[in-house]
Amino acid sequence: MSQARIGVATIGRWLIGLMVLALMLVLFSGQVPALDPVIVMMDRIGFEAGRYRVSLLSGSRLVVIGIALYVGVRLTHRLLRRYIRRTDALDATQRLLAEKIVGIALVVAAFFVGIDLLGIDLTALAVFSGALGLAVGFGLQKTFGNLIAGIILLMDRSIKPGDVIVVGESFGWVNKIGIRAVSVVTRDGKEHLIPNENLMTQEVENWSYSNRNVRIHIPVRVAYGCDQDLVQRLMMDATREAPRVLDDPAPNVWMLAFGENGIEYEILVWISDPESGVTNVKSDVLIRLWRLFRENDIEVPLPQRQITMRSTSPV
Protein backbone atom coordinates (compact mmCIF):
# COMPACT_ATOMS: atom_id res chain seq x y z
CA MET A 1 0.00 0.00 0.00
CA SER A 2 1.42 3.40 -0.97
CA GLN A 3 2.02 6.21 1.49
CA ALA A 4 -0.79 8.26 -0.05
CA ARG A 5 -3.31 5.45 0.58
CA ILE A 6 -2.04 5.01 4.12
CA GLY A 7 -2.44 8.76 4.73
CA VAL A 8 -6.01 8.76 3.38
CA ALA A 9 -6.92 5.73 5.50
CA THR A 10 -5.51 7.38 8.64
CA ILE A 11 -7.43 10.60 7.98
CA GLY A 12 -10.58 8.53 7.39
CA ARG A 13 -10.22 6.85 10.78
CA TRP A 14 -9.73 10.22 12.45
CA LEU A 15 -12.86 11.57 10.75
CA ILE A 16 -14.92 8.58 11.88
CA GLY A 17 -13.70 9.02 15.45
CA LEU A 18 -14.50 12.74 15.37
CA MET A 19 -18.04 12.05 14.10
CA VAL A 20 -18.60 9.48 16.86
CA LEU A 21 -17.48 11.97 19.47
CA ALA A 22 -19.71 14.68 17.98
CA LEU A 23 -22.65 12.27 18.14
CA MET A 24 -21.92 11.52 21.80
CA LEU A 25 -21.73 15.24 22.51
CA VAL A 26 -25.16 15.77 20.93
CA LEU A 27 -26.60 12.94 23.04
CA PHE A 28 -25.24 14.50 26.25
CA SER A 29 -26.50 17.96 25.32
CA GLY A 30 -30.14 17.06 25.98
CA GLN A 31 -31.29 17.57 22.42
CA VAL A 32 -32.62 14.00 22.21
CA PRO A 33 -35.89 13.72 24.27
CA ALA A 34 -35.68 9.94 24.47
CA LEU A 35 -32.52 10.22 26.55
CA ASP A 36 -33.86 12.75 29.04
CA PRO A 37 -34.35 10.16 31.86
CA VAL A 38 -30.74 8.95 31.43
CA ILE A 39 -29.42 12.52 31.46
CA VAL A 40 -31.43 13.41 34.57
CA MET A 41 -30.12 10.31 36.36
CA MET A 42 -26.50 11.11 35.42
CA ASP A 43 -26.97 14.68 36.62
CA ARG A 44 -28.21 13.49 40.02
CA ILE A 45 -25.07 11.47 40.63
CA GLY A 46 -22.63 14.11 41.85
CA PHE A 47 -21.78 16.63 44.54
CA GLU A 48 -21.59 20.37 45.10
CA ALA A 49 -18.22 22.13 44.95
CA GLY A 50 -18.74 25.76 45.94
CA ARG A 51 -20.87 27.46 43.31
CA TYR A 52 -20.47 24.57 40.89
CA ARG A 53 -21.98 21.10 40.75
CA VAL A 54 -19.79 18.18 39.73
CA SER A 55 -21.84 15.28 38.41
CA LEU A 56 -21.47 12.22 36.25
CA LEU A 57 -23.08 14.17 33.41
CA SER A 58 -20.68 17.12 33.62
CA GLY A 59 -17.71 14.76 33.91
CA SER A 60 -18.85 12.81 30.86
CA ARG A 61 -19.29 16.04 28.91
CA LEU A 62 -15.80 17.15 29.94
CA VAL A 63 -14.23 13.88 28.79
CA VAL A 64 -16.11 13.83 25.47
CA ILE A 65 -15.36 17.50 24.73
CA GLY A 66 -11.70 17.02 25.63
CA ILE A 67 -11.31 13.97 23.40
CA ALA A 68 -13.27 15.62 20.58
CA LEU A 69 -11.08 18.73 20.70
CA TYR A 70 -7.92 16.60 20.80
CA VAL A 71 -9.04 14.57 17.79
CA GLY A 72 -10.15 17.72 15.97
CA VAL A 73 -6.83 19.48 16.60
CA ARG A 74 -4.81 16.43 15.49
CA LEU A 75 -6.90 15.96 12.35
CA THR A 76 -6.85 19.65 11.39
CA HIS A 77 -3.12 19.91 12.06
CA ARG A 78 -2.43 16.83 9.95
CA LEU A 79 -4.49 18.15 7.04
CA LEU A 80 -2.90 21.60 7.21
CA ARG A 81 0.56 20.06 7.51
CA ARG A 82 0.01 18.02 4.36
CA TYR A 83 -1.11 21.16 2.57
CA ILE A 84 1.88 23.19 3.83
CA ARG A 85 4.38 20.51 2.81
CA ARG A 86 2.96 20.47 -0.72
CA THR A 87 3.22 24.26 -1.09
CA ASP A 88 6.02 25.16 -3.50
CA ALA A 89 5.96 28.85 -2.54
CA LEU A 90 7.69 28.08 0.79
CA ASP A 91 11.13 26.59 1.36
CA ALA A 92 11.84 23.88 3.96
CA THR A 93 12.48 26.33 6.80
CA GLN A 94 9.36 28.40 6.10
CA ARG A 95 7.24 25.25 5.91
CA LEU A 96 8.56 24.11 9.29
CA LEU A 97 7.85 27.53 10.81
CA ALA A 98 4.32 27.52 9.38
CA GLU A 99 3.70 24.05 10.88
CA LYS A 100 4.83 25.23 14.34
CA ILE A 101 2.68 28.38 14.23
CA VAL A 102 -0.38 26.44 13.01
CA GLY A 103 0.06 23.88 15.79
CA ILE A 104 0.26 26.56 18.50
CA ALA A 105 -2.73 28.45 17.05
CA LEU A 106 -4.85 25.27 16.96
CA VAL A 107 -4.08 24.45 20.60
CA VAL A 108 -4.97 27.98 21.75
CA ALA A 109 -8.18 27.95 19.69
CA ALA A 110 -9.16 24.52 21.08
CA PHE A 111 -8.60 25.78 24.63
CA PHE A 112 -11.02 28.69 24.24
CA VAL A 113 -13.56 26.58 22.32
CA GLY A 114 -13.50 24.01 25.12
CA ILE A 115 -14.10 26.70 27.73
CA ASP A 116 -17.05 28.01 25.72
CA LEU A 117 -18.56 24.54 25.25
CA LEU A 118 -18.23 23.73 28.95
CA GLY A 119 -19.87 27.03 29.89
CA ILE A 120 -16.99 28.16 32.10
CA ASP A 121 -17.00 31.86 32.95
CA LEU A 122 -13.71 33.42 31.86
CA THR A 123 -13.75 35.70 34.89
CA ALA A 124 -13.37 32.59 37.03
CA LEU A 125 -9.99 32.05 35.41
CA ALA A 126 -8.61 35.38 36.64
CA VAL A 127 -6.91 33.80 39.63
CA PHE A 128 -5.70 30.90 37.50
CA SER A 129 -4.26 33.24 34.86
CA GLY A 130 -2.42 35.16 37.58
CA ALA A 131 -0.96 31.95 38.96
CA LEU A 132 -0.05 30.86 35.43
CA GLY A 133 1.69 34.15 34.80
CA LEU A 134 3.67 33.73 38.02
CA ALA A 135 4.60 30.18 37.01
CA VAL A 136 5.73 31.38 33.59
CA GLY A 137 7.81 34.11 35.23
CA PHE A 138 9.61 31.61 37.46
CA GLY A 139 9.18 27.89 36.82
CA LEU A 140 8.39 27.94 33.09
CA GLN A 141 10.69 30.77 32.09
CA LYS A 142 13.16 28.44 30.35
CA THR A 143 10.37 26.56 28.58
CA PHE A 144 8.83 29.67 27.08
CA GLY A 145 12.29 31.07 26.36
CA ASN A 146 13.14 27.97 24.33
CA LEU A 147 9.79 28.21 22.52
CA ILE A 148 10.36 31.82 21.48
CA ALA A 149 14.00 31.09 20.60
CA GLY A 150 12.91 28.20 18.32
CA ILE A 151 10.45 30.46 16.49
CA ILE A 152 13.14 33.15 16.07
CA LEU A 153 15.61 30.59 14.70
CA LEU A 154 13.07 29.51 12.10
CA MET A 155 12.16 33.09 11.20
CA ASP A 156 15.69 34.42 10.65
CA ARG A 157 16.78 31.11 9.04
CA SER A 158 20.22 31.27 10.67
CA ILE A 159 19.89 27.56 11.50
CA LYS A 160 17.69 25.20 9.52
CA PRO A 161 17.30 21.43 9.12
CA GLY A 162 20.22 19.96 7.17
CA ASP A 163 22.79 22.54 8.32
CA VAL A 164 26.10 21.33 9.74
CA ILE A 165 26.80 23.16 13.00
CA VAL A 166 29.24 23.13 15.90
CA VAL A 167 27.94 24.09 19.36
CA GLY A 168 30.48 23.59 22.13
CA GLU A 169 31.55 19.95 21.92
CA SER A 170 28.61 18.96 19.68
CA PHE A 171 29.29 18.64 15.96
CA GLY A 172 26.76 17.27 13.50
CA TRP A 173 23.90 18.08 11.16
CA VAL A 174 20.59 19.56 12.28
CA ASN A 175 17.92 16.87 12.13
CA LYS A 176 14.93 18.77 13.54
CA ILE A 177 14.12 22.08 15.20
CA GLY A 178 11.54 21.38 17.89
CA ILE A 179 9.61 23.51 20.33
CA ARG A 180 12.12 22.94 23.13
CA ALA A 181 15.37 21.86 21.52
CA VAL A 182 17.29 21.35 18.29
CA SER A 183 18.19 17.78 17.38
CA VAL A 184 21.81 17.47 16.17
CA VAL A 185 22.94 14.08 14.85
CA THR A 186 26.68 13.38 15.07
CA ARG A 187 28.77 11.16 12.84
CA ASP A 188 28.72 8.52 15.61
CA GLY A 189 24.92 8.29 15.30
CA LYS A 190 24.38 10.05 18.62
CA GLU A 191 21.58 12.60 18.75
CA HIS A 192 22.26 15.68 20.87
CA LEU A 193 19.25 17.72 22.03
CA ILE A 194 20.49 21.30 22.40
CA PRO A 195 18.05 23.82 23.98
CA ASN A 196 16.97 26.49 21.52
CA GLU A 197 18.01 29.21 23.94
CA ASN A 198 21.62 27.99 23.87
CA LEU A 199 21.75 28.53 20.11
CA MET A 200 20.64 32.13 20.65
CA THR A 201 23.14 32.96 23.42
CA GLN A 202 26.21 30.84 22.59
CA GLU A 203 28.63 31.03 19.71
CA VAL A 204 27.54 28.65 16.95
CA GLU A 205 29.56 27.60 13.91
CA ASN A 206 27.27 27.00 10.94
CA TRP A 207 29.29 25.33 8.21
CA SER A 208 26.47 25.55 5.67
CA TYR A 209 24.82 28.89 6.51
CA SER A 210 25.54 30.69 3.23
CA ASN A 211 27.80 28.14 1.48
CA ARG A 212 28.12 24.39 2.00
CA ASN A 213 31.78 24.34 0.92
CA VAL A 214 34.18 23.69 3.82
CA ARG A 215 37.98 23.87 3.72
CA ILE A 216 40.01 21.20 5.51
CA HIS A 217 43.59 21.70 6.75
CA ILE A 218 45.86 18.62 6.61
CA PRO A 219 49.37 19.05 8.15
CA VAL A 220 52.27 17.06 6.66
CA ARG A 221 56.00 16.96 7.52
CA VAL A 222 58.80 15.65 5.25
CA ALA A 223 62.55 15.30 5.66
CA TYR A 224 64.95 18.04 4.57
CA GLY A 225 66.80 15.80 2.13
CA CYS A 226 63.75 15.12 -0.08
CA ASP A 227 63.01 16.71 -3.44
CA GLN A 228 60.54 19.37 -2.30
CA ASP A 229 59.18 20.01 -5.80
CA LEU A 230 58.34 16.30 -6.08
CA VAL A 231 56.81 16.36 -2.58
CA GLN A 232 54.42 19.14 -3.54
CA ARG A 233 53.42 17.38 -6.77
CA LEU A 234 52.69 14.16 -4.86
CA MET A 235 50.55 16.08 -2.37
CA MET A 236 48.50 17.55 -5.20
CA ASP A 237 48.14 14.10 -6.80
CA ALA A 238 46.87 12.64 -3.52
CA THR A 239 44.21 15.34 -3.21
CA ARG A 240 43.03 14.95 -6.81
CA GLU A 241 42.56 11.20 -6.34
CA ALA A 242 40.31 11.65 -3.27
CA PRO A 243 36.68 11.38 -4.51
CA ARG A 244 35.13 13.90 -2.08
CA VAL A 245 37.71 16.64 -2.68
CA LEU A 246 36.38 19.40 -4.95
CA ASP A 247 38.16 20.55 -8.08
CA ASP A 248 36.63 24.01 -7.69
CA PRO A 249 37.76 25.57 -5.40
CA ALA A 250 41.02 23.85 -6.26
CA PRO A 251 43.18 22.22 -3.55
CA ASN A 252 46.41 23.88 -2.58
CA VAL A 253 49.69 23.09 -0.81
CA TRP A 254 51.48 25.57 1.45
CA MET A 255 54.94 25.36 2.96
CA LEU A 256 54.55 26.64 6.51
CA ALA A 257 57.93 26.47 8.19
CA PHE A 258 61.37 24.90 8.43
CA GLY A 259 60.56 22.84 11.46
CA GLU A 260 62.77 21.27 14.06
CA ASN A 261 62.48 17.77 12.58
CA GLY A 262 61.56 18.51 8.96
CA ILE A 263 59.83 20.84 6.54
CA GLU A 264 56.23 21.46 7.51
CA TYR A 265 53.48 21.66 4.88
CA GLU A 266 49.73 22.12 4.97
CA ILE A 267 47.37 20.65 2.39
CA LEU A 268 44.17 22.66 1.86
CA VAL A 269 41.21 20.86 0.31
CA TRP A 270 37.54 21.76 -0.10
CA ILE A 271 34.48 19.53 0.35
CA SER A 272 30.78 20.24 -0.16
CA ASP A 273 29.28 17.54 2.09
CA PRO A 274 30.55 18.18 5.65
CA GLU A 275 27.64 16.17 7.07
CA SER A 276 29.41 13.06 5.72
CA GLY A 277 32.40 13.71 7.96
CA VAL A 278 35.69 15.60 7.90
CA THR A 279 38.17 13.24 9.54
CA ASN A 280 37.52 10.53 6.95
CA VAL A 281 38.55 12.96 4.18
CA LYS A 282 41.83 13.68 6.00
CA SER A 283 42.41 9.95 6.39
CA ASP A 284 41.72 9.29 2.71
CA VAL A 285 44.15 11.97 1.55
CA LEU A 286 46.89 10.89 3.99
CA ILE A 287 46.61 7.21 3.03
CA ARG A 288 46.95 8.06 -0.66
CA LEU A 289 49.85 10.39 0.11
CA TRP A 290 51.63 7.71 2.19
CA ARG A 291 51.47 5.28 -0.73
CA LEU A 292 52.87 7.90 -3.12
CA PHE A 293 55.67 8.75 -0.66
CA ARG A 294 56.70 5.08 -0.42
CA GLU A 295 56.67 4.68 -4.20
CA ASN A 296 58.91 7.73 -4.62
CA ASP A 297 61.20 7.21 -1.59
CA ILE A 298 59.99 10.31 0.23
CA GLU A 299 60.98 10.18 3.89
CA VAL A 300 58.66 11.23 6.69
CA PRO A 301 61.03 12.26 9.51
CA LEU A 302 60.82 11.02 13.06
CA PRO A 303 61.51 13.33 16.00
CA GLN A 304 65.24 13.33 16.72
CA ARG A 305 67.27 14.48 19.69
CA GLN A 306 71.05 14.84 19.82
CA ILE A 307 72.70 14.27 23.18
CA THR A 308 76.31 15.42 23.74
CA MET A 309 78.26 13.78 26.56
CA ARG A 310 81.06 15.83 28.07
CA SER A 311 83.52 14.55 30.61
CA THR A 312 85.09 16.83 33.17
CA SER A 313 88.26 16.23 35.15
CA PRO A 314 87.88 16.01 38.90
CA VAL A 315 88.71 19.15 40.86
C-alpha positions as CSV (number, residue, x, y, z in Angstrom):
1,M,0.0,0.0,0.0
2,S,1.4,3.4,-1.0
3,Q,2.0,6.2,1.5
4,A,-0.8,8.3,0.0
5,R,-3.3,5.4,0.6
6,I,-2.0,5.0,4.1
7,G,-2.4,8.8,4.7
8,V,-6.0,8.8,3.4
9,A,-6.9,5.7,5.5
10,T,-5.5,7.4,8.6
11,I,-7.4,10.6,8.0
12,G,-10.6,8.5,7.4
13,R,-10.2,6.8,10.8
14,W,-9.7,10.2,12.5
15,L,-12.9,11.6,10.8
16,I,-14.9,8.6,11.9
17,G,-13.7,9.0,15.4
18,L,-14.5,12.7,15.4
19,M,-18.0,12.0,14.1
20,V,-18.6,9.5,16.9
21,L,-17.5,12.0,19.5
22,A,-19.7,14.7,18.0
23,L,-22.7,12.3,18.1
24,M,-21.9,11.5,21.8
25,L,-21.7,15.2,22.5
26,V,-25.2,15.8,20.9
27,L,-26.6,12.9,23.0
28,F,-25.2,14.5,26.3
29,S,-26.5,18.0,25.3
30,G,-30.1,17.1,26.0
31,Q,-31.3,17.6,22.4
32,V,-32.6,14.0,22.2
33,P,-35.9,13.7,24.3
34,A,-35.7,9.9,24.5
35,L,-32.5,10.2,26.6
36,D,-33.9,12.8,29.0
37,P,-34.3,10.2,31.9
38,V,-30.7,9.0,31.4
39,I,-29.4,12.5,31.5
40,V,-31.4,13.4,34.6
41,M,-30.1,10.3,36.4
42,M,-26.5,11.1,35.4
43,D,-27.0,14.7,36.6
44,R,-28.2,13.5,40.0
45,I,-25.1,11.5,40.6
46,G,-22.6,14.1,41.8
47,F,-21.8,16.6,44.5
48,E,-21.6,20.4,45.1
49,A,-18.2,22.1,44.9
50,G,-18.7,25.8,45.9
51,R,-20.9,27.5,43.3
52,Y,-20.5,24.6,40.9
53,R,-22.0,21.1,40.7
54,V,-19.8,18.2,39.7
55,S,-21.8,15.3,38.4
56,L,-21.5,12.2,36.2
57,L,-23.1,14.2,33.4
58,S,-20.7,17.1,33.6
59,G,-17.7,14.8,33.9
60,S,-18.9,12.8,30.9
61,R,-19.3,16.0,28.9
62,L,-15.8,17.2,29.9
63,V,-14.2,13.9,28.8
64,V,-16.1,13.8,25.5
65,I,-15.4,17.5,24.7
66,G,-11.7,17.0,25.6
67,I,-11.3,14.0,23.4
68,A,-13.3,15.6,20.6
69,L,-11.1,18.7,20.7
70,Y,-7.9,16.6,20.8
71,V,-9.0,14.6,17.8
72,G,-10.1,17.7,16.0
73,V,-6.8,19.5,16.6
74,R,-4.8,16.4,15.5
75,L,-6.9,16.0,12.3
76,T,-6.9,19.6,11.4
77,H,-3.1,19.9,12.1
78,R,-2.4,16.8,10.0
79,L,-4.5,18.2,7.0
80,L,-2.9,21.6,7.2
81,R,0.6,20.1,7.5
82,R,0.0,18.0,4.4
83,Y,-1.1,21.2,2.6
84,I,1.9,23.2,3.8
85,R,4.4,20.5,2.8
86,R,3.0,20.5,-0.7
87,T,3.2,24.3,-1.1
88,D,6.0,25.2,-3.5
89,A,6.0,28.9,-2.5
90,L,7.7,28.1,0.8
91,D,11.1,26.6,1.4
92,A,11.8,23.9,4.0
93,T,12.5,26.3,6.8
94,Q,9.4,28.4,6.1
95,R,7.2,25.3,5.9
96,L,8.6,24.1,9.3
97,L,7.9,27.5,10.8
98,A,4.3,27.5,9.4
99,E,3.7,24.1,10.9
100,K,4.8,25.2,14.3
101,I,2.7,28.4,14.2
102,V,-0.4,26.4,13.0
103,G,0.1,23.9,15.8
104,I,0.3,26.6,18.5
105,A,-2.7,28.4,17.0
106,L,-4.9,25.3,17.0
107,V,-4.1,24.4,20.6
108,V,-5.0,28.0,21.7
109,A,-8.2,28.0,19.7
110,A,-9.2,24.5,21.1
111,F,-8.6,25.8,24.6
112,F,-11.0,28.7,24.2
113,V,-13.6,26.6,22.3
114,G,-13.5,24.0,25.1
115,I,-14.1,26.7,27.7
116,D,-17.1,28.0,25.7
117,L,-18.6,24.5,25.2
118,L,-18.2,23.7,28.9
119,G,-19.9,27.0,29.9
120,I,-17.0,28.2,32.1
121,D,-17.0,31.9,32.9
122,L,-13.7,33.4,31.9
123,T,-13.7,35.7,34.9
124,A,-13.4,32.6,37.0
125,L,-10.0,32.1,35.4
126,A,-8.6,35.4,36.6
127,V,-6.9,33.8,39.6
128,F,-5.7,30.9,37.5
129,S,-4.3,33.2,34.9
130,G,-2.4,35.2,37.6
131,A,-1.0,31.9,39.0
132,L,-0.1,30.9,35.4
133,G,1.7,34.2,34.8
134,L,3.7,33.7,38.0
135,A,4.6,30.2,37.0
136,V,5.7,31.4,33.6
137,G,7.8,34.1,35.2
138,F,9.6,31.6,37.5
139,G,9.2,27.9,36.8
140,L,8.4,27.9,33.1
141,Q,10.7,30.8,32.1
142,K,13.2,28.4,30.4
143,T,10.4,26.6,28.6
144,F,8.8,29.7,27.1
145,G,12.3,31.1,26.4
146,N,13.1,28.0,24.3
147,L,9.8,28.2,22.5
148,I,10.4,31.8,21.5
149,A,14.0,31.1,20.6
150,G,12.9,28.2,18.3
151,I,10.4,30.5,16.5
152,I,13.1,33.1,16.1
153,L,15.6,30.6,14.7
154,L,13.1,29.5,12.1
155,M,12.2,33.1,11.2
156,D,15.7,34.4,10.7
157,R,16.8,31.1,9.0
158,S,20.2,31.3,10.7
159,I,19.9,27.6,11.5
160,K,17.7,25.2,9.5
161,P,17.3,21.4,9.1
162,G,20.2,20.0,7.2
163,D,22.8,22.5,8.3
164,V,26.1,21.3,9.7
165,I,26.8,23.2,13.0
166,V,29.2,23.1,15.9
167,V,27.9,24.1,19.4
168,G,30.5,23.6,22.1
169,E,31.5,20.0,21.9
170,S,28.6,19.0,19.7
171,F,29.3,18.6,16.0
172,G,26.8,17.3,13.5
173,W,23.9,18.1,11.2
174,V,20.6,19.6,12.3
175,N,17.9,16.9,12.1
176,K,14.9,18.8,13.5
177,I,14.1,22.1,15.2
178,G,11.5,21.4,17.9
179,I,9.6,23.5,20.3
180,R,12.1,22.9,23.1
181,A,15.4,21.9,21.5
182,V,17.3,21.4,18.3
183,S,18.2,17.8,17.4
184,V,21.8,17.5,16.2
185,V,22.9,14.1,14.9
186,T,26.7,13.4,15.1
187,R,28.8,11.2,12.8
188,D,28.7,8.5,15.6
189,G,24.9,8.3,15.3
190,K,24.4,10.0,18.6
191,E,21.6,12.6,18.8
192,H,22.3,15.7,20.9
193,L,19.2,17.7,22.0
194,I,20.5,21.3,22.4
195,P,18.0,23.8,24.0
196,N,17.0,26.5,21.5
197,E,18.0,29.2,23.9
198,N,21.6,28.0,23.9
199,L,21.7,28.5,20.1
200,M,20.6,32.1,20.7
201,T,23.1,33.0,23.4
202,Q,26.2,30.8,22.6
203,E,28.6,31.0,19.7
204,V,27.5,28.7,16.9
205,E,29.6,27.6,13.9
206,N,27.3,27.0,10.9
207,W,29.3,25.3,8.2
208,S,26.5,25.5,5.7
209,Y,24.8,28.9,6.5
210,S,25.5,30.7,3.2
211,N,27.8,28.1,1.5
212,R,28.1,24.4,2.0
213,N,31.8,24.3,0.9
214,V,34.2,23.7,3.8
215,R,38.0,23.9,3.7
216,I,40.0,21.2,5.5
217,H,43.6,21.7,6.8
218,I,45.9,18.6,6.6
219,P,49.4,19.1,8.1
220,V,52.3,17.1,6.7
221,R,56.0,17.0,7.5
222,V,58.8,15.7,5.2
223,A,62.6,15.3,5.7
224,Y,65.0,18.0,4.6
225,G,66.8,15.8,2.1
226,C,63.7,15.1,-0.1
227,D,63.0,16.7,-3.4
228,Q,60.5,19.4,-2.3
229,D,59.2,20.0,-5.8
230,L,58.3,16.3,-6.1
231,V,56.8,16.4,-2.6
232,Q,54.4,19.1,-3.5
233,R,53.4,17.4,-6.8
234,L,52.7,14.2,-4.9
235,M,50.5,16.1,-2.4
236,M,48.5,17.6,-5.2
237,D,48.1,14.1,-6.8
238,A,46.9,12.6,-3.5
239,T,44.2,15.3,-3.2
240,R,43.0,14.9,-6.8
241,E,42.6,11.2,-6.3
242,A,40.3,11.7,-3.3
243,P,36.7,11.4,-4.5
244,R,35.1,13.9,-2.1
245,V,37.7,16.6,-2.7
246,L,36.4,19.4,-4.9
247,D,38.2,20.6,-8.1
248,D,36.6,24.0,-7.7
249,P,37.8,25.6,-5.4
250,A,41.0,23.8,-6.3
251,P,43.2,22.2,-3.6
252,N,46.4,23.9,-2.6
253,V,49.7,23.1,-0.8
254,W,51.5,25.6,1.4
255,M,54.9,25.4,3.0
256,L,54.6,26.6,6.5
257,A,57.9,26.5,8.2
258,F,61.4,24.9,8.4
259,G,60.6,22.8,11.5
260,E,62.8,21.3,14.1
261,N,62.5,17.8,12.6
262,G,61.6,18.5,9.0
263,I,59.8,20.8,6.5
264,E,56.2,21.5,7.5
265,Y,53.5,21.7,4.9
266,E,49.7,22.1,5.0
267,I,47.4,20.7,2.4
268,L,44.2,22.7,1.9
269,V,41.2,20.9,0.3
270,W,37.5,21.8,-0.1
271,I,34.5,19.5,0.3
272,S,30.8,20.2,-0.2
273,D,29.3,17.5,2.1
274,P,30.6,18.2,5.6
275,E,27.6,16.2,7.1
276,S,29.4,13.1,5.7
277,G,32.4,13.7,8.0
278,V,35.7,15.6,7.9
279,T,38.2,13.2,9.5
280,N,37.5,10.5,6.9
281,V,38.6,13.0,4.2
282,K,41.8,13.7,6.0
283,S,42.4,9.9,6.4
284,D,41.7,9.3,2.7
285,V,44.2,12.0,1.5
286,L,46.9,10.9,4.0
287,I,46.6,7.2,3.0
288,R,47.0,8.1,-0.7
289,L,49.9,10.4,0.1
290,W,51.6,7.7,2.2
291,R,51.5,5.3,-0.7
292,L,52.9,7.9,-3.1
293,F,55.7,8.7,-0.7
294,R,56.7,5.1,-0.4
295,E,56.7,4.7,-4.2
296,N,58.9,7.7,-4.6
297,D,61.2,7.2,-1.6
298,I,60.0,10.3,0.2
299,E,61.0,10.2,3.9
300,V,58.7,11.2,6.7
301,P,61.0,12.3,9.5
302,L,60.8,11.0,13.1
303,P,61.5,13.3,16.0
304,Q,65.2,13.3,16.7
305,R,67.3,14.5,19.7
306,Q,71.1,14.8,19.8
307,I,72.7,14.3,23.2
308,T,76.3,15.4,23.7
309,M,78.3,13.8,26.6
310,R,81.1,15.8,28.1
311,S,83.5,14.6,30.6
312,T,85.1,16.8,33.2
313,S,88.3,16.2,35.2
314,P,87.9,16.0,38.9
315,V,88.7,19.2,40.9
